[in-house]
């Protein structure tokens, strides 16, 4: 059962990342939002360079880079 968005509450400085909070939901970022998501990933990666989040953040940054090349949406889809 989905409960609140704890990430968004704990880290209000990362509103784009905070939207990705439940494994059974889909998430869509518009072309305008992709750059914001990428910037948040870079900020968090710089703040926590050796954390367990390093690999997932690098993957998100790469996905954002690819979407930005095409000026396209970025969508995360649950099974």
N, C-alpha and C positions, 0 to 999 in steps of 0.2 A: 504494500500500500504506500502510495506517495505521501510523504509528510512535508514539511516546508522546505524551502531552499536554504539549507544551513550554510552553504558556501557563500551565497550572496549576502547573508547576514554577517558572516564572519569576516568577509573580505569585500567590503563595499567598493573598494578602489578598483575592482576587477569585474565590472558589470557584464561584459561580454562573456567572459569565462564563467561567471556565476549563472548564466542561463543554462549551461550544460550541467545538469544536476541530477538526472534520473535516467538509468540505463534503458528504460522502456519507453522513452519519449523520443520524438524526432526533433531536430534542431536545424533551423535554416538561418543563415546569415546572408543578408543582401550584399551586393557588391560594395555598398558604402560601409557596411559593418565589418567586412572582412579585414580591412586595414586596421580598424580599431581592435579587433580580436588579435591580430598579429602583434600590435603594439603592446597589448596586455601580456601576451605570451613572452615577448622580449623583456618586459619589465620584471616579470616574475622569475624568468630564467636568470636574469642578472642579479636579482635579490637572493636567490637560492641556487647558486651555480652547481653545487655538488649534491643536490637533493635527488630523491627518487623520482621527482617530477621532470628531471632533465630530458629523458628520452621522450616521454609523451609531449612535452613542450616543443621539442625539436620537430616532432612529427606534425604537430598543429601548425607550427611556423611554416614548414614545407607545404602543407596543404593550403595555407593562406597564400603563400607565394605563387603556387600554381593557379589558384583562383584569381589572384590579382593580375596575372599575365593575360588572362582571358576576359577580365572584367566580368567574372561570373559569380554566381551564388556558391556558397559552401553549405552542404547539407550533411548532417549526421543522422542516419536512419537506424532505428531499432529493428531487430529481427521481426 
